[in-house]
Amino acid sequence: MQRIFSGIQPSGIPQLGNYLGAIRNWVNLQADHECVFCLVDMHAITVWQDPAKLRSQTLTQAAILLASGIDAEKHILFNQSAVSAHARLAWIFNCVTRLGWLNRMTQFKDKAGKDRENHSSGLYVYPNLMAADILAYKATRVPVGEDQKQHLELTNDIAQKFNHDYGLEFFPTVEALIPPAAARVMSLRDGTKKMSKSDPSAQSRIEMTDDADTIALKIRRAKTDTDVLPADEAGLEGRPEAKNLVTIYAALADTSIADVLSQHEGQGFGPFKQALTDVVVNTIAPIAQETTRLMQDENHLVKTLRSGAARAQAIAEPIVSEVEKIVGFVK
Ligand code: TYM
């Protein structure tokens, strides 16, 4: 059985893009994989996080994942900082990765923008920690949204260089599992920007804890154009907001874009947004409700993460210990 590793930053409340690009896939992959799912709190602090919020968001995120169908007993759910193997392997990878490789990472450029000098060095070496997350478990498959593809290519470059430098076939090749549909859900306010849990405008995203009224309002306010829905996908070219809403609909209704357009062709956005609201609420409302229930027992959530961390540690510790021996550290 192949081992899966994937992570999500507790830097906000997970949004619909996280769900469609990653979480939904994680839930389905549990049937035939050994899965390790991680709340990457060490990644989150590469940009400022209010400590109390980081703690509560980590617990909320654990609740959302459980409510979405992650099975924390059959599989592993934990927070990154609880397993020291991540930090130890990340340091070794800091010494394997070349600066030139990191300079090519588009996510750093997007996040740091023109103000590069004022960002943390953690944000810059972030992809090395991500490679360590995956390779500390020798995971071979990583379900992510489209935006993480470049980081996974870097993970393979690091693994290959490590294997080559030390003359061993130690780390496996990692395969990105990117969903065929909705691998990049866009902002409701700007169809050219990725939907993100850290966007300053909450109107730009559907959060996994939004109630039906909030979802309806956000979709009603979502940016669109003045045209009607076209007959086929070609008609969505140059209409990023329309394309995004149709893509979300198709992904949530488990159907194709062509099928959605054949049902709604010629419709204005008023009625289409109504139909979209129903589809979104059908998915999110039960998850939000179960999340609220799980949040009432914080102790249980903390215990679940601790038990996950102990089981994660049991896998990662021998692997990272072995890496330290390979490198020449006295153990
Ligand atoms: P993060 O927290 O930004 O996002 C978690 C997952 O959600 C996906 N995603 C999206 N998919 C589609 N449309 C969107 N708008 C959208 N926004 C986010 C992301 O691709 C991701 O799969 N670096 C990672 C966390 C990480 C990780 C790892 C992932 C740390 N270590 C090891 C996999 C393996 C991140 O920032 O995800």
Boltz pocket constraint, residues with backbone or C-beta under 6 A from the ligand:
constraints:
  - pocket:
      binder: B
      contacts: [[A, 5], [A, 6], [A, 7], [A, 8], [A, 9], [A, 10], [A, 17], [A, 18], [A, 19], [A, 20], [A, 21], [A, 22], [A, 23], [A, 40], [A, 43], [A, 129], [A, 130], [A, 133], [A, 134], [A, 142], [A, 143], [A, 144], [A, 145], [A, 146], [A, 147], [A, 148], [A, 182], [A, 183], [A, 184], [A, 185], [A, 186], [A, 194], [A, 195], [A, 196]]
      max_distance: 6.0
